[in-house]
Amino acid sequence: MNDNLMRTIPFCILTLLTSVSFAQNINQSAVDTMTKDVAIAVFGKISQEKGQLKAQTIYTQLLSCSDGCDPQNIIRTVGSWDQVGAKMQELSELKNTATFIAMSPEDANVAIRKQLATFYSRYKADNNYGKPLNSAVQAQILAKIDQMLPPAVAPEPSPAVSESSTVSEAVPGNDIDPASFQISKLEREVKEREDKQLWMMIISGLVGLLVGAGAIYLLLYRAAQAELQALLDENNRLRNSLESFRRANSGNNVNSVRVDYRQKADAYDAIVKELDTDKPLVVIRQLKQQGSSVLPKSTPVARAPESFVEPVATPDPVQMQEPAPFVQTPSPIPAPARPRSEVFYFPPPDPNGQFDMAQKSSSLSPESAYRFSVSAEASDRESPSVASFRFEAEPGRVARFLTYRNYMIEPACESENSYTTTHTRITMRRDGTAMLENGVWRVKTKALIRYE
């Protein structure tokens, strides 16, 4: 009896090991079958897209391999779809756990259903898994699993039939109300929409600020360009005026001018010597007045040493006696008219301090900048060749003169203080003097001004 018992024990142990190994192989094969069917559904959708040649190759090989083949090896061999292979590795991870291997076929069937439901709920939002693994596809996969592993006596409702039940089974131990889950989802969507609107407002504000800053920069740039162009035009005008003045004076020969003045001086000295007087102008005026008036009939006046003899009448022709010279008392000389003061205006002089006689005016004009005054007390011998001048311009034109003070003020004036942009007007401290040389007024002494 003991011998029979000893023979029976090894047989029972071998039978038990064989059954356990069979269970392990069936459970793992069922997981591989589920993984392969999921991969076929996923790559069946991807292979329909244009240009997915490797996806089509994987799909063809998955269809031709047996139920127990490993789809991860096919994906790795073909390549380019390692992300899908990682998802398949996650789905088939169940077969590598010792608990699953030791399960009975009925419990293994339940565990596979939960694994598929969890995978679907996790990647449902992904088009590569959500659309291919719809309820009908999941029902076909689970039906094939039921053929390999008998279901439990009282199986739980299939998670693939209802999406709400799939979600509830995805997290074991947590009973989530579908209505609460839907409300939470709506709240997340509303919050995401509000965040998106907030970011859009921020981005719109930044874009508006950038556009506004660009517009302001463009306006300032155009204003600066216009002011610069005005300065260049004014500079060109002043340079052209200076060049024209130089060209006009380039023909004057200094030696010829000196010879002309020397001839005039010699003629004046000859007139003074001929008239034997130091005031030739007075004598010339007297001679002009005598020539214009009618001379009265003169009476003969006997000279002092001679006696007057009355001629004797004879039949011979009477000879006319030569009249004796007479002296006429000069008429009183009228007093010369009193000269009057002369006032006139000039625009700014050139850099050499010369004023353009062509722009001389008797009244203040928009281009006038200096007021000239010739004194009325000059004697007759002194020609009005000296004048005093001062800065005088229209109030609306002072700002322009200050802007171009280097060309319009400094050639004729010197200032007590330095100019700054806060100064808006000019006050006189001392008048300047100018000399009339060769028919042109030239600055002799600059006027003294102050910027205020």
C-alpha positions as CSV (number, residue, x, y, z in Angstrom):
1,M,0.0,0.0,0.0
2,N,2.8,2.3,0.7
3,D,4.3,1.4,-2.6
4,N,1.1,2.4,-4.3
5,L,1.0,5.7,-2.4
6,M,4.6,6.4,-3.3
7,R,3.8,5.9,-7.0
8,T,0.6,8.0,-6.8
9,I,2.2,11.1,-5.2
10,P,4.7,11.9,-8.1
11,F,1.9,11.4,-10.6
12,C,-0.3,13.8,-8.8
13,I,2.5,16.4,-8.6
14,L,3.2,16.1,-12.3
15,T,-0.5,16.4,-13.1
16,L,-0.7,19.5,-10.9
17,L,2.3,21.1,-12.6
18,T,1.0,20.3,-16.0
19,S,-2.4,22.0,-15.2
20,V,-0.7,25.1,-13.8
21,S,1.5,25.4,-16.9
22,F,-1.5,25.0,-19.1
23,A,-3.4,27.7,-17.3
24,Q,-0.5,30.1,-17.6
25,N,-0.2,29.5,-21.3
26,I,-3.9,30.0,-21.9
27,N,-4.0,33.2,-19.9
28,Q,-1.0,34.7,-21.6
29,S,-2.2,33.6,-25.0
30,A,-5.5,35.3,-24.4
31,V,-3.7,38.6,-23.5
32,D,-1.6,38.3,-26.7
33,T,-4.8,37.7,-28.7
34,M,-6.4,40.8,-27.2
35,T,-3.3,42.9,-27.8
36,K,-3.0,41.7,-31.4
37,D,-6.7,42.4,-32.1
38,V,-6.3,45.9,-30.6
39,A,-3.2,46.5,-32.8
40,I,-5.1,45.3,-35.9
41,A,-8.0,47.7,-35.2
42,V,-5.5,50.6,-34.7
43,F,-3.3,50.0,-37.7
44,G,-6.4,49.2,-39.8
45,K,-7.5,52.8,-39.4
46,I,-4.0,54.3,-39.8
47,S,-3.2,52.3,-42.9
48,Q,-6.2,53.9,-44.7
49,E,-4.4,57.3,-44.6
50,K,-2.4,58.3,-47.6
51,G,1.3,57.7,-47.6
52,Q,1.4,55.4,-44.5
53,L,3.3,52.5,-46.2
54,K,4.9,51.2,-43.0
55,A,1.5,51.2,-41.2
56,Q,0.1,49.2,-44.1
57,T,3.0,46.7,-43.8
58,I,2.4,46.2,-40.1
59,Y,-1.3,45.8,-40.6
60,T,-0.7,43.1,-43.3
61,Q,1.7,41.2,-41.0
62,L,-0.7,41.4,-38.1
63,L,-3.5,39.9,-40.2
64,S,-1.3,37.0,-41.3
65,C,0.2,36.0,-37.9
66,S,-1.4,33.5,-35.6
67,D,-3.5,34.3,-32.5
68,G,-0.7,33.9,-30.1
69,C,1.9,36.1,-31.9
70,D,3.3,39.2,-30.2
71,P,2.4,42.3,-32.1
72,Q,5.2,44.3,-30.4
73,N,7.8,42.3,-32.2
74,I,6.1,43.1,-35.6
75,I,5.9,46.9,-34.8
76,R,9.6,47.0,-33.7
77,T,10.7,45.1,-36.8
78,V,9.0,47.4,-39.3
79,G,9.7,50.5,-37.3
80,S,8.4,54.2,-37.3
81,W,5.6,53.4,-34.9
82,D,7.3,53.0,-31.6
83,Q,4.7,55.1,-29.7
84,V,2.0,52.6,-30.7
85,G,4.3,49.8,-29.7
86,A,4.7,51.4,-26.3
87,K,0.9,51.5,-25.9
88,M,0.7,47.8,-26.9
89,Q,3.3,47.0,-24.3
90,E,1.2,48.8,-21.7
91,L,-1.9,46.8,-22.7
92,S,-0.1,43.4,-22.6
93,E,1.7,44.1,-19.3
94,L,-1.0,42.1,-17.5
95,K,0.4,38.8,-18.7
96,N,3.8,39.4,-17.0
97,T,2.3,39.5,-13.5
98,A,2.4,36.4,-11.3
99,T,-1.1,37.0,-10.0
100,F,-2.6,36.9,-13.4
101,I,-0.6,33.8,-14.4
102,A,-1.9,31.9,-11.3
103,M,-5.6,33.0,-12.0
104,S,-8.2,30.5,-13.1
105,P,-9.5,30.9,-16.6
106,E,-12.7,32.6,-15.3
107,D,-10.8,35.1,-13.2
108,A,-8.3,35.7,-16.1
109,N,-11.3,36.5,-18.4
110,V,-12.5,39.2,-15.9
111,A,-9.0,40.7,-15.5
112,I,-8.6,41.0,-19.3
113,R,-12.0,42.7,-19.6
114,K,-11.0,45.2,-17.0
115,Q,-7.6,45.8,-18.6
116,L,-9.2,46.6,-22.0
117,A,-11.8,48.9,-20.3
118,T,-9.0,50.8,-18.5
119,F,-6.9,51.1,-21.7
120,Y,-9.9,52.4,-23.6
121,S,-11.0,54.9,-21.0
122,R,-7.4,56.2,-20.8
123,Y,-6.8,56.8,-24.5
124,K,-10.4,57.3,-25.6
125,A,-9.7,61.0,-26.5
126,D,-6.9,59.9,-28.9
127,N,-8.2,59.3,-32.4
128,N,-5.7,56.5,-33.0
129,Y,-7.4,54.4,-30.2
130,G,-10.8,56.0,-29.4
131,K,-12.3,55.6,-32.9
132,P,-11.0,52.1,-33.8
133,L,-11.9,50.6,-30.3
134,N,-15.5,51.5,-30.3
135,S,-18.1,49.4,-28.5
136,A,-18.6,47.0,-31.5
137,V,-14.9,46.3,-31.9
138,Q,-14.5,45.7,-28.2
139,A,-17.4,43.3,-28.2
140,Q,-15.8,41.3,-31.0
141,I,-12.5,41.2,-29.1
142,L,-14.1,40.0,-25.9
143,A,-16.1,37.4,-27.8
144,K,-12.9,35.9,-29.0
145,I,-11.5,35.9,-25.4
146,D,-14.6,34.1,-24.2
147,Q,-13.9,31.4,-26.7
148,M,-10.4,30.9,-25.2
149,L,-11.3,31.5,-21.5
150,P,-14.7,30.5,-20.2
151,P,-16.4,33.4,-18.5
152,A,-17.3,33.4,-14.8
153,V,-20.6,32.0,-13.6
154,A,-22.0,35.4,-12.8
155,P,-20.0,37.7,-15.0
156,E,-20.1,41.4,-14.5
157,P,-21.7,43.5,-17.2
158,S,-19.4,43.9,-20.2
159,P,-17.5,47.2,-19.9
160,A,-17.3,47.4,-23.7
161,V,-21.0,47.8,-24.1
162,S,-21.4,51.1,-22.2
163,E,-18.9,53.9,-22.1
164,S,-20.1,55.0,-18.7
165,S,-19.6,51.6,-17.2
166,T,-16.1,51.5,-18.8
167,V,-15.2,54.7,-17.1
168,S,-16.5,53.4,-13.7
169,E,-14.5,50.2,-14.1
170,A,-11.3,52.0,-15.2
171,V,-10.6,53.0,-11.6
172,P,-11.3,50.1,-9.2
173,G,-12.6,51.0,-5.8
174,N,-14.0,54.3,-6.9
175,D,-17.7,54.6,-7.6
176,I,-18.1,57.8,-9.8
177,D,-21.5,59.1,-10.7
178,P,-21.7,59.6,-14.5
179,A,-23.7,62.8,-14.0
180,S,-21.0,64.2,-11.6
181,F,-18.3,63.1,-14.1
182,Q,-20.1,64.9,-16.9
183,I,-20.5,68.1,-14.8
184,S,-16.9,68.1,-13.9
185,K,-16.0,67.7,-17.6
186,L,-18.2,70.6,-18.5
187,E,-16.6,72.7,-15.8
188,R,-13.2,71.9,-17.1
189,E,-14.2,72.8,-20.6
190,V,-15.7,76.2,-19.4
191,K,-12.5,76.9,-17.4
192,E,-10.3,76.0,-20.4
193,R,-12.5,78.3,-22.6
194,E,-12.2,81.2,-20.1
195,D,-8.4,80.7,-19.9
196,K,-8.2,80.7,-23.7
197,Q,-10.3,83.9,-23.9
198,L,-8.1,85.5,-21.2
199,W,-4.9,84.6,-23.1
200,M,-6.5,85.9,-26.3
201,M,-7.3,89.2,-24.6
202,I,-3.7,89.5,-23.3
203,I,-2.2,88.7,-26.7
204,S,-4.6,91.2,-28.4
205,G,-3.6,93.9,-25.9
206,L,0.1,93.2,-26.6
207,V,-0.5,93.3,-30.3
208,G,-2.4,96.6,-29.9
209,L,0.4,98.1,-27.9
210,L,3.0,97.0,-30.5
211,V,0.9,98.5,-33.3
212,G,0.3,101.7,-31.4
213,A,4.0,102.0,-30.6
214,G,4.9,101.4,-34.2
215,A,2.4,104.1,-35.4
216,I,3.8,106.6,-32.9
217,Y,7.3,105.8,-34.0
218,L,6.3,106.3,-37.6
219,L,4.7,109.7,-36.9
220,L,7.8,110.9,-34.9
221,Y,10.1,109.6,-37.7
222,R,8.1,111.5,-40.3
223,A,8.1,114.7,-38.3
224,A,11.8,114.4,-37.7
225,Q,12.3,113.8,-41.4
226,A,10.2,116.9,-42.3
227,E,12.1,119.1,-39.9
228,L,15.4,117.8,-41.1
229,Q,14.4,118.4,-44.7
230,A,13.3,122.0,-43.8
231,L,16.7,122.6,-42.2
232,L,18.5,121.2,-45.2
233,D,16.4,123.4,-47.5
234,E,17.1,126.5,-45.4
235,N,20.8,125.7,-45.4
236,N,20.8,125.3,-49.2
237,R,19.0,128.6,-49.6
238,L,21.5,130.4,-47.4
239,R,24.5,128.7,-49.2
240,N,23.0,129.7,-52.6
241,S,22.5,133.3,-51.4
242,L,26.1,133.4,-50.1
243,E,27.5,132.0,-53.4
244,S,25.4,134.4,-55.5
245,F,26.7,137.3,-53.3
246,R,30.3,136.1,-53.8
247,R,29.8,135.8,-57.6
248,A,28.3,139.3,-57.7
249,N,31.3,140.7,-55.8
250,S,33.9,138.6,-57.6
251,G,34.1,141.1,-60.6
252,N,35.0,144.1,-58.4
253,N,38.7,144.9,-58.8
254,V,40.1,146.5,-55.7
255,N,42.8,148.4,-57.6
256,S,40.3,149.9,-60.0
257,V,38.2,151.0,-57.1
258,R,41.2,152.7,-55.5
259,V,42.1,154.4,-58.8
260,D,38.6,155.7,-59.1
261,Y,38.6,157.1,-55.6
262,R,42.0,158.7,-56.2
263,Q,40.7,160.4,-59.4
264,K,37.7,161.7,-57.5
265,A,39.9,163.0,-54.7
266,D,42.2,164.8,-57.2
267,A,39.2,166.4,-58.9
268,Y,37.9,167.6,-55.6
269,D,41.2,169.1,-54.7
270,A,41.3,170.9,-58.0
271,I,37.9,172.4,-57.5
272,V,38.9,173.6,-54.0
273,K,42.0,175.2,-55.4
274,E,40.1,176.9,-58.3
275,L,37.4,178.4,-56.0
276,D,39.9,179.3,-53.3
277,T,37.6,178.2,-50.5
278,D,37.4,175.4,-48.1
279,K,33.6,175.1,-48.7
280,P,33.3,174.4,-52.4
281,L,29.7,173.2,-52.0
282,V,28.5,176.5,-50.7
283,V,30.1,178.4,-53.6
284,I,28.8,175.9,-56.1
285,R,25.2,176.4,-54.8
286,Q,25.6,180.2,-55.0
287,L,26.8,180.0,-58.6
288,K,23.8,177.8,-59.4
289,Q,21.4,180.3,-57.8
290,Q,23.1,183.2,-59.6
291,G,22.9,181.5,-63.0
292,S,19.2,180.7,-62.5
293,S,18.2,184.3,-61.5
294,V,17.8,187.3,-63.9
295,L,20.7,189.8,-63.6
296,P,19.5,193.4,-63.1
297,K,20.6,196.2,-65.4
298,S,23.9,197.5,-64.1
299,T,25.0,201.2,-64.0
300,P,28.5,202.3,-64.7
301,V,30.6,203.0,-61.7
302,A,33.7,205.2,-62.1
303,R,36.9,203.9,-60.8
304,A,38.4,205.8,-57.9
305,P,41.6,207.2,-59.7
306,E,39.9,208.1,-62.9
307,S,37.5,211.1,-63.7
308,F,34.5,210.9,-65.9
309,V,34.8,213.0,-69.2
310,E,31.7,213.7,-71.1
311,P,32.4,213.2,-74.9
312,V,32.0,216.1,-77.4
313,A,29.5,215.7,-80.1
314,T,31.0,215.6,-83.6
315,P,29.5,214.7,-86.9
316,D,31.6,211.6,-87.0
317,P,30.1,208.4,-85.9
318,V,30.0,208.1,-82.2
319,Q,32.1,205.3,-80.7
320,M,30.5,203.5,-77.8
321,Q,32.5,203.8,-74.7
322,E,33.4,200.5,-73.1
323,P,31.4,200.1,-69.9
324,A,33.3,200.0,-66.7
325,P,33.2,196.9,-64.7
326,F,30.7,196.7,-61.9
327,V,30.3,194.8,-58.7
328,Q,27.0,193.3,-57.8
329,T,26.1,192.8,-54.2
330,P,25.5,189.0,-53.7
331,S,22.0,188.1,-52.7
332,P,21.6,186.4,-49.3
333,I,22.2,182.6,-49.4
334,P,19.2,180.6,-48.2
335,A,19.9,178.3,-45.3
336,P,20.2,174.7,-46.4
337,A,17.4,172.3,-45.5
338,R,17.9,170.4,-42.3
339,P,18.6,166.8,-43.0
340,R,16.2,164.2,-41.7
341,S,16.9,160.9,-40.0
342,E,16.6,157.9,-42.3
343,V,15.3,154.5,-41.1
344,F,15.3,151.3,-43.2
345,Y,15.4,147.6,-42.6
346,F,17.5,144.7,-43.8
347,P,17.3,140.9,-43.6
348,P,20.1,139.0,-41.8
349,P,23.6,139.7,-43.3
350,D,25.9,137.1,-44.9
351,P,28.7,135.4,-42.7
352,N,31.0,138.3,-43.6
353,G,28.6,140.9,-42.1
354,Q,27.5,142.4,-45.4
355,F,23.8,143.3,-46.0
356,D,22.2,142.8,-49.3
357,M,21.2,146.2,-50.7
358,A,18.7,144.6,-53.1
359,Q,16.6,143.5,-50.0
360,K,16.6,146.9,-48.3
361,S,13.1,148.0,-47.4
362,S,11.7,151.2,-45.8
363,S,9.2,149.3,-43.6
364,L,9.3,146.2,-41.5
365,S,8.6,143.0,-43.5
366,P,8.5,139.3,-42.6
367,E,12.1,138.9,-43.8
368,S,13.4,141.9,-41.9
369,A,15.7,141.3,-38.9
370,Y,17.6,144.5,-38.4
371,R,16.5,148.2,-38.1
372,F,19.0,150.7,-39.5
373,S,19.0,154.4,-38.4
374,V,21.2,157.1,-40.0
375,S,21.7,160.1,-37.7
376,A,20.2,163.5,-38.8
377,E,23.0,165.5,-37.3
378,A,25.7,164.6,-39.9
379,S,27.3,167.6,-41.4
380,D,27.2,168.4,-45.1
381,R,30.7,167.3,-45.6
382,E,30.1,164.0,-44.0
383,S,28.1,161.6,-46.2
384,P,25.7,159.4,-44.3
385,S,28.1,156.4,-44.3
386,V,27.6,155.4,-40.7
387,A,24.4,154.0,-39.3
388,S,23.4,152.4,-36.1
389,F,21.4,149.1,-36.2
390,R,19.5,146.9,-33.8
391,F,17.8,143.5,-34.0
392,E,14.1,144.1,-34.7
393,A,11.8,141.5,-36.3
394,E,8.2,140.5,-36.3
395,P,7.2,138.6,-33.1
396,G,6.1,135.6,-35.1
397,R,9.4,135.3,-36.9
398,V,11.7,135.4,-33.8
399,A,11.5,131.6,-33.3
400,R,12.8,131.0,-36.8
401,F,15.7,133.4,-36.3
402,L,16.5,131.7,-33.0
403,T,16.5,128.3,-34.8
404,Y,19.0,129.6,-37.4
405,R,20.9,132.0,-35.1
406,N,24.2,130.9,-36.4
407,Y,23.3,132.4,-39.8
408,M,20.9,135.1,-38.9
409,I,21.9,136.6,-35.5
410,E,25.6,135.8,-34.7
411,P,27.1,137.5,-37.9
412,A,25.7,140.9,-36.5
413,C,25.2,140.4,-32.8
414,E,27.0,139.0,-29.8
415,S,25.0,137.8,-26.7
416,E,25.5,138.2,-23.0
417,N,24.4,134.7,-22.2
418,S,24.3,131.3,-23.9
419,Y,21.2,130.2,-25.9
420,T,19.0,127.4,-24.6
421,T,15.8,125.9,-25.9
422,T,13.8,127.7,-23.2
423,H,14.6,131.1,-24.7
424,T,11.9,132.6,-26.8
425,R,12.8,136.3,-27.3
426,I,15.7,138.7,-27.8
427,T,16.3,142.0,-25.9
428,M,18.7,144.7,-27.0
429,R,21.6,145.8,-24.7
430,R,23.6,148.0,-27.1
431,D,23.1,149.0,-30.8
432,G,25.6,148.0,-33.3
433,T,27.2,150.2,-36.0
434,A,27.6,149.7,-39.7
435,M,29.7,151.4,-42.4
436,L,28.6,152.1,-46.0
437,E,31.5,150.7,-48.1
438,N,31.5,150.5,-51.9
439,G,27.7,150.9,-51.8
440,V,27.3,148.0,-49.3
441,W,26.5,148.2,-45.6
442,R,28.9,146.2,-43.5
443,V,28.9,145.5,-39.8
444,K,31.6,147.5,-38.0
445,T,30.6,146.9,-34.4
446,K,28.2,144.1,-33.4
447,A,25.1,144.8,-31.4
448,L,24.8,143.4,-27.9
449,I,21.7,141.2,-27.2
450,R,20.4,138.9,-24.5
451,Y,18.4,135.7,-24.9
452,E,15.3,135.6,-22.7
